[in-house]
Amino acid sequence: MEHSGCQTLPVLDDQARLVGAISVTDLADRLGRAGDVDLGVVRDAMQVSPLRCAPDASPDEVRRLLSRQRQPAVLVMEDRGTILGAIDVYQVLAMLDASPGAAGPEPDYVQRVRGES
């Protein structure tokens, strides 16, 4: 997470099926409960039903989902279950803050979430 800048990572089984997700929030919670350095295994800290949204979800829809569930990011998934990526609270804030009339190219992460790049 630290090297990639991702706030949430999908957890896949040995057949590449989504079984959960783990976020920085989950890790922080686990660290707060750990009596020693051993944090256990991912299965013990992950969310079994991770937050998901469709590629065409609006920034406001994603903001509401993140706020309601108090998570730092949401997985962007197609109907058939293909994970396209993740969008975090910072990206949502940047999209909501962007002026619709602003000049310049659309941010790359917006195109990735839509599956356009």
Residue, then its C-alpha position, 0 to 999 in steps of 0.5 A: m500500500e505504501h509503495s503504490g499509494c493505494q488505500t485499499l487492496p483487493v484480496l483474491d483467492d487462488q482462482a483470482r476471485l474477490v474474497g475481500a479487501i484490506s484497507v489502511t483503516d483495517l490495518a490501523d484498527r488491527l495495529g490498535r488491537a495488537g498486543d505485539v508486532d505479529l499482526g496475524v494474516v490478511r484474512d483476520a483483518m480484511q473486510v469480507s464484503p468490500l465497498r464496490c461501485a460501478p465504473d459509471a458511478s458519479p463522484d458524489e455517489v462514491r463520496r456518499l458511499l465512502s462517508r457512510q461506510r467510513q472507508p478510505a477507498v472503494l473498489v471499482m468493478e464491472d457487473r461480471g466481477t472484474i476489478l478495474g481499480a480503486i478510487d480513494v477519498y482524495q481522488v473523489l475530493a479532487m473530482l468534486d473540487a474540479s470546476p466543470g468549466a476548467a480547461g485542460p485534460e480530464p485527469d488520468y484516474v477518471q479515465r481509468v475508473r471509467g475503463e477508458s485507458 
